Every structure is written in structure tokens, then in C-alpha cells.
Amino acid sequence: MLSQQRPWQWVVLTTAALLVFPSPALTEPPPQRLITVTGQGQESAPAKLLEVNLGVEVQAATAEAAQAEVSRRADALVKLLRDRRVEQLETTGLNLSPRYRYRDNQQIPDGFTATYSLRFRSPSTAAGSVIDAAVKSGSTRIDSIRFVATDAEVAIAQAAALREAAADARQKADIVLRSLGLSAQDIQSIQINNAATPTPVAQFRGAVADSAPAVPIVGGDQEVNAAVTLQIRY
């Protein structure tokens, strides 16, 4: 019976329990010494395409007249762009809304406004003449123009930017560790951080609607950024 056990027997039982169930503090490995660094990379991709957003806006006394006129101009515009073999031609907006004017603080109906918008891509060397032709065929509004690189060129630049970012992160870690008399052992984790890819916006030399020759457009390469974060054991 337990009441008849001697004190030394309790010591033996306690020692045996410690051997069977060791303390967590005795089994946990020491914490790893880690340094976390982030490297940056940036490359340029040649922007050989121009992405154009333009449209048609007309005003008329009735909704039917506004819709008919915007449809006529839109049909002519789409036909022209298809004849020019532009890429990724798509409609981006169609709207018909009433117009109002104010007299003696009263809102008075004043006809309707119809708009039609589309987007397309064209080689930058031909974009100026395409835009001029679009304006002459009925386009009344150019909403935005920007240079873009092809998907293949962006992929090449992205791979180069990632290599640059990884090398930059490793170099930063080595500089810090060596300055402290330490050395890197191995990489514990790698994280690729998505970064924005700014797209250069085209600039006009002159007004589109008033120009007789093709509009000169000045652009640049498309920058591709990458960031890589490393956790390195030392």
C-alpha cells in the first residue's frame, strides 16, 4: 500500500518519471538565428505597342437622334480600325443620358448625350496615323494613350528583375553579417513580393484634332519591378 512506502521509494519514482517525461525545456532546440532581408530589382521592357482609349460623343434633341448618330459614327470608327488591323479591339462603354439646363433655378430638359468608347492596341510606329484617321472618321474624344510591352518582353524583363532582386537580398545579408563577424549558413524561406509595373504614358506634340499630319507621339520603355524577401540562418 502507498501508506507503507518509504521516502526513498518516492525519490526513485520521481526520478523514473523525469526520465520517462523529460522537461520540455530540456528537449526544445535553441531558437534559430535568422536575418530577414528584402532585395529589389528593376528592368525595362521595350514598349512597342500603344494602347489607345477613345470614343464618340454626340448631343441631340431626342434620345433616338442621339443614339442613331453615335451608332453611325461608332460603326464607321470600328470599320476603320478593323481595316487598319489594330489589335485587341473592344468596346469599353456605351451610354445615353439626358441633358439639362437651368433657368430661374429650374431644371429644364435640354436634349440627350450619347457616348461610345472603345480600346485597341497598335504598333507605336503606326499609332499616330491611326489616331488621326480615327478622329477624321468620327471620334470626338481621346481618353488615354499609353505605351505597353508585349507579354513576351514583359516575361523576359520580369525574370531578369527577379534574379536581380534575389542577388540584391543576398548581398545585403552578407554585408550585415560580415560587419558583425558572422556568416550566412543557409536560406530558410523565400518570398516573392508582387510589385507594380508602371506603364509610361504617351505624350502628344500638338493637338490631335487640329493636326494635319500624323500626330508625333513620344514614349519610353515599360519598367518591370520585382522584390524578393529571404530568411537566412546565420
KAUR-V553314 format. One record per pair of residues at least 24 apart in sequence whose C-alpha atoms are under 6 Angstrom apart, sorted by the first residue. I is the first residue (numbers start at 1). J is the second residue. If there is no record, write none. Layout:
[[I,J] [I,J]]
//
This chain:
[[33,233] [33,234] [34,232] [34,233] [35,231] [35,232] [36,230] [36,231] [37,169] [37,229] [37,230] [38,169] [38,228] [38,229] [39,165] [39,166] [39,168] [39,169] [39,227] [39,228] [40,165] [40,226] [40,227] [41,161] [41,164] [41,165] [41,225] [41,226] [42,161] [42,224] [42,225] [43,157] [43,161] [43,223] [43,224] [44,221] [44,222] [44,223] [44,224] [45,153] [45,154] [45,157] [45,221] [45,222] [46,149] [46,221] [47,147] [47,148] [47,149] [47,221] [47,222] [48,123] [48,124] [48,149] [49,122] [49,123] [49,124] [49,147] [49,148] [50,121] [50,122] [50,124] [50,146] [50,147] [51,120] [51,121] [51,145] [51,146] [52,119] [52,120] [52,144] [52,145] [53,118] [53,119] [53,143] [53,144] [54,117] [54,118] [54,141] [54,142] [54,143] [55,116] [55,117] [55,118] [55,139] [55,141] [56,115] [56,116] [56,139] [56,140] [57,114] [57,115] [58,113] [58,114] [59,112] [59,113] [60,111] [60,112] [61,111] [62,111] [62,112] [63,112] [66,114] [73,138] [77,137] [86,121] [86,122] [87,120] [87,121] [88,120] [89,119] [89,120] [90,118] [90,119] [91,118] [92,117] [92,118] [93,117] [128,214] [128,215] [129,214] [145,202] [146,201] [146,202] [147,200] [161,226] [162,226] [165,227] [165,228] [166,228] [183,234] [184,234] [185,233] [185,234] [186,232] [186,233] [187,231] [187,232] [188,231] [188,232] [189,230] [189,231] [190,229] [190,230] [191,228] [191,229] [192,228] [193,227] [193,228] [195,225] [195,226] [197,224] [197,225] [198,223]]
//
